[in-house]
Amino acid sequence: MELLGTPTARQREQQEHTDLLMQLLDKPTARRASQTDKFRTQGGSKLKEFCRHGTKEECARQSGLGAPCSNIHFRRIIKPHTDTTLGDCSYLDTCRHMSTCRFIHYQVDRSDALRMREGAAEATMDPFARTAINRLDDDPFHRHYDSQFVHCDIRTFPMASLGKFAVLMADPPWDIHMELPYGTMSDDEMRRMNVQVLQDDGVLFLWVTGRAMELGRECLEIWGYRFVQELLWVKTNQLQRIIRTGRTGHWLNHSKEHCLIGIKGKLDPRVFNQNLDCDVICAEVRETSRKPDEMYDLLERLGAGPRHL
């Protein structure tokens, strides 16, 4: 029976040819490799991990070495009204009642925060800020300008006055039938949004809530876009754990957010870079409606150079 299951010389040769062909198909082209290298972080990854034990004291105790590791740690915030027997606050640093909340809250350990901000050799990333560089000696084609904002009513604002953009990201105030700290727009007002004048050929990233998933796809079609993919933001809390107690969700607490991706017109391969990023982002929740910084970097890698809105 073993002999019957053994492949013949011809079968082995055919398998080798198949494996070689698959390797060639999987190998990136010279152009793809060049694009990837263009956006690769110089000097290797700048990611600085958070310690899974949380505080330095717990890290030293768990490791048995008597000293904490080199990762980033947190410090417990203990106030007169804090009851440590209650454990951690579900909302952590997004708690809206921190001045009276009796649960435990955290902040980044001061020494670790200073180490990152000062750019010491052992710390290579500042996760607290996303700064712009507008020096005259910079290459103007790689310069990162400060963002510009327009305070207006988007329901009546003349969109065409802004010009054309290659990449758009929108986080509309969908009516989710819940109490929110900002005003919302009705479904019909969303459909009437004059988004289509902002692009001839480009990509639109449209953030949607659970209730607005189908409405968002309908709006894409009305505005002249073809839905192509969906991006998922998995929300983590301050301690880098999945959020389990959210403020939204009618049946289950939301621990993620969806972003619909639509394409309009024809994309110029000389402008848009495909297959550089994946469709899942794991990032910390901050202020209400604030999207992760990783999203903006993704957009810049997708369409390097053109105007973004």
C-alpha positions in Angstrom: 0.0 0.0 0.0 2.9 2.3 0.7 4.3 1.7 -2.7 0.9 2.6 -4.3 0.8 5.9 -2.5 4.4 6.9 -3.5 4.4 9.5 -6.4 6.1 8.4 -9.6 9.1 10.3 -11.0 6.9 12.0 -13.5 4.5 13.1 -10.8 7.3 14.5 -8.7 8.6 16.4 -11.7 5.2 17.9 -12.4 4.8 18.9 -8.7 8.2 20.6 -8.9 7.2 22.5 -12.0 3.9 23.5 -10.3 5.7 24.7 -7.1 8.2 26.8 -9.2 5.3 28.3 -11.2 3.5 29.3 -8.0 6.7 30.9 -6.6 7.0 33.0 -9.8 3.4 34.0 -9.6 3.7 35.0 -5.9 6.9 36.9 -6.4 6.2 40.7 -6.6 7.1 42.5 -9.7 10.0 45.0 -9.7 7.5 47.9 -9.7 5.6 46.4 -6.8 8.8 45.8 -4.8 9.9 49.4 -5.6 6.6 50.8 -4.3 6.8 48.7 -1.1 10.4 49.8 -0.4 9.4 53.5 -1.0 7.0 53.3 2.0 9.1 51.0 4.2 10.2 52.6 7.4 13.8 53.5 7.3 15.9 51.7 9.9 13.3 49.0 10.5 10.0 49.0 12.3 9.4 51.9 14.8 6.8 50.1 16.7 7.2 50.1 20.4 5.1 47.5 22.1 3.1 47.9 25.3 3.9 45.4 28.1 1.2 42.8 28.4 1.5 43.0 32.2 0.4 46.6 32.3 2.3 48.2 35.2 6.1 48.1 35.9 5.5 46.5 39.3 3.4 43.7 37.8 5.9 43.2 35.0 8.8 42.8 37.4 6.8 40.4 39.6 5.6 38.2 36.7 9.0 38.1 35.0 10.8 37.1 38.3 13.8 39.2 37.3 13.0 42.0 39.7 13.0 44.6 37.0 10.5 45.6 34.3 11.0 44.9 30.6 11.9 47.6 28.0 8.3 47.9 26.6 5.9 50.7 27.4 4.1 50.4 30.8 1.1 52.1 32.4 0.6 53.6 35.9 -2.5 53.3 37.9 -4.4 56.5 38.7 -5.5 56.2 42.3 -7.6 59.2 43.6 -9.3 59.7 47.0 -12.6 58.4 45.6 -11.1 55.4 43.8 -12.2 52.0 45.1 -9.4 49.5 44.0 -11.6 46.5 44.9 -13.9 47.4 41.9 -11.1 46.8 39.4 -10.5 48.6 36.1 -13.0 51.1 34.5 -14.4 49.6 31.3 -13.9 52.9 29.5 -10.4 53.6 30.9 -9.1 56.9 29.5 -12.3 57.5 27.5 -14.4 57.6 30.7 -16.5 60.8 30.7 -16.8 60.8 34.5 -13.2 60.2 35.5 -13.4 62.9 38.2 -16.0 60.9 40.0 -15.7 57.4 38.6 -14.6 55.0 41.4 -13.0 52.4 39.1 -9.3 52.3 38.4 -7.9 54.4 35.5 -4.5 54.4 33.9 -1.9 56.7 32.2 1.3 55.9 30.4 4.2 55.6 32.9 5.9 59.0 33.2 9.4 57.7 32.6 8.4 55.7 29.5 6.5 58.7 28.1 9.5 60.9 28.6 11.7 58.3 27.0 9.6 58.2 23.9 9.1 61.9 23.6 12.8 62.7 23.9 13.6 60.2 21.2 16.1 58.2 23.2 18.0 55.5 21.4 16.0 52.7 22.9 12.6 54.4 22.1 12.0 55.1 18.4 8.4 56.3 18.2 6.3 59.0 19.7 2.7 57.6 19.8 1.2 60.8 21.2 1.5 63.2 18.3 1.3 63.3 14.6 3.4 66.3 13.6 3.9 68.1 10.3 7.2 69.0 8.8 7.2 72.2 6.8 10.9 73.0 6.7 12.3 74.8 3.6 15.1 72.3 3.2 12.6 69.4 2.8 11.8 67.8 -0.6 8.5 69.6 -1.5 7.2 66.4 -3.0 7.6 64.5 0.2 6.6 67.4 2.6 3.8 66.8 5.0 1.7 70.0 5.4 -0.5 70.9 8.3 -4.1 70.0 7.8 -6.6 72.7 6.9 -10.2 72.9 8.1 -13.4 74.6 7.0 -16.1 75.3 9.6 -19.4 75.1 7.7 -22.7 73.4 7.3 -21.9 70.6 4.9 -25.6 70.3 3.9 -25.4 73.7 2.1 -21.7 74.2 1.5 -20.7 74.6 -2.2 -18.5 71.5 -2.5 -17.4 72.4 -6.0 -15.5 75.4 -4.6 -13.0 73.0 -3.0 -11.7 71.6 -6.3 -10.9 68.0 -7.1 -9.3 65.4 -4.9 -7.8 62.0 -5.6 -8.5 60.5 -2.2 -11.5 61.3 0.0 -12.4 60.1 3.5 -15.8 60.9 5.0 -17.2 60.3 8.5 -20.8 61.5 8.1 -23.0 62.2 11.1 -25.4 59.3 10.5 -28.6 59.2 12.4 -28.1 56.0 14.5 -31.2 56.6 16.6 -29.2 57.1 19.8 -28.2 60.1 21.9 -25.0 61.6 20.6 -22.8 64.6 21.6 -23.2 66.1 18.1 -25.9 66.8 15.5 -26.9 64.2 12.9 -28.3 64.2 9.4 -31.3 62.4 8.1 -31.0 59.6 5.5 -32.4 61.8 2.7 -29.9 64.6 3.6 -27.2 62.1 3.2 -28.4 61.0 -0.2 -28.5 64.6 -1.4 -24.9 65.3 -0.4 -23.1 66.7 -3.4 -20.0 64.5 -2.9 -19.7 63.5 -6.6 -18.3 67.0 -7.6 -15.2 66.5 -5.5 -13.8 63.7 -7.7 -13.5 62.7 -11.3 -11.2 59.8 -10.8 -10.4 58.7 -7.3 -11.2 56.7 -4.1 -13.7 57.4 -1.4 -13.4 55.9 2.1 -16.8 56.2 3.8 -17.1 55.4 7.5 -20.5 53.9 8.4 -22.3 52.7 11.5 -24.0 49.4 12.0 -27.3 50.9 11.0 -26.0 52.8 8.0 -24.2 49.9 6.3 -26.8 49.5 3.5 -27.5 53.2 3.4 -23.8 53.9 2.9 -23.7 51.5 -0.1 -26.7 53.2 -1.5 -25.1 56.6 -1.1 -22.0 55.4 -2.9 -24.1 54.4 -5.9 -26.0 57.6 -5.9 -22.8 59.6 -5.8 -21.4 57.7 -8.7 -19.1 55.2 -7.0 -18.5 51.5 -7.3 -18.2 49.7 -4.0 -15.0 47.6 -4.1 -14.0 46.7 -0.6 -14.5 47.2 3.1 -12.0 48.2 5.8 -12.4 47.2 9.4 -11.2 49.1 12.4 -10.9 46.8 15.5 -11.1 49.1 18.5 -8.8 48.7 21.4 -8.7 50.5 24.8 -5.9 52.3 26.5 -4.4 49.0 27.7 -4.4 47.7 24.1 -7.2 45.2 24.7 -10.3 44.7 22.7 -13.1 47.1 23.8 -15.9 45.0 25.4 -18.1 47.8 26.8 -18.9 50.3 24.1 -21.2 53.2 24.1 -23.0 52.2 20.9 -24.9 49.2 19.8 -28.5 48.3 20.2 -28.0 44.6 20.9 -24.3 44.0 21.2 -21.6 46.5 22.2 -19.7 47.7 19.2 -16.0 46.8 19.2 -15.3 47.6 15.6 -16.2 50.2 12.9 -16.6 49.7 9.2 -15.3 51.8 6.3 -16.7 51.3 2.8 -14.3 51.9 -0.1 -15.7 53.1 -3.4 -14.0 53.9 -6.7 -15.1 56.6 -9.2 -13.8 56.8 -12.8 -10.4 55.2 -13.8 -7.5 55.1 -11.4 -4.1 56.0 -12.7 -1.6 53.3 -11.6 1.1 56.0 -11.7 -0.7 57.8 -8.9 -2.4 55.0 -6.8 -0.5 52.3 -5.0 -2.4 49.0 -4.6 -1.8 46.1 -2.3 0.5 48.0 0.2 -1.8 47.7 3.2 -4.4 45.2 4.6 -8.0 45.9 5.3 -7.9 45.6 9.1 -6.6 48.3 11.5 -6.2 47.6 15.2 -6.0 50.9 17.0 -6.9 52.7 20.2 -10.2 54.6 20.6 -9.8 58.2 21.6 -12.2 61.1 21.4 -15.7 60.6 20.0 -15.6 60.2 16.2 -11.8 60.6 16.0 -10.3 58.0 13.6 -7.0 56.3 14.2 -3.8 58.0 12.9 -2.9 54.8 11.1 -5.8 55.5 8.7 -4.2 58.8 7.5 -0.9 57.1 6.8 -2.8 54.4 4.9 -4.4 57.0 2.7 -1.1 58.8 2.0 0.5 55.5 1.0 -2.5 54.7 -1.3 -2.3 58.0 -3.2 1.0 59.6 -2.6 1.2 63.2 -3.8 -2.4 64.1 -4.9 -4.7 66.3 -2.8 -6.6 64.5 0.0 -9.8 65.6 1.7 
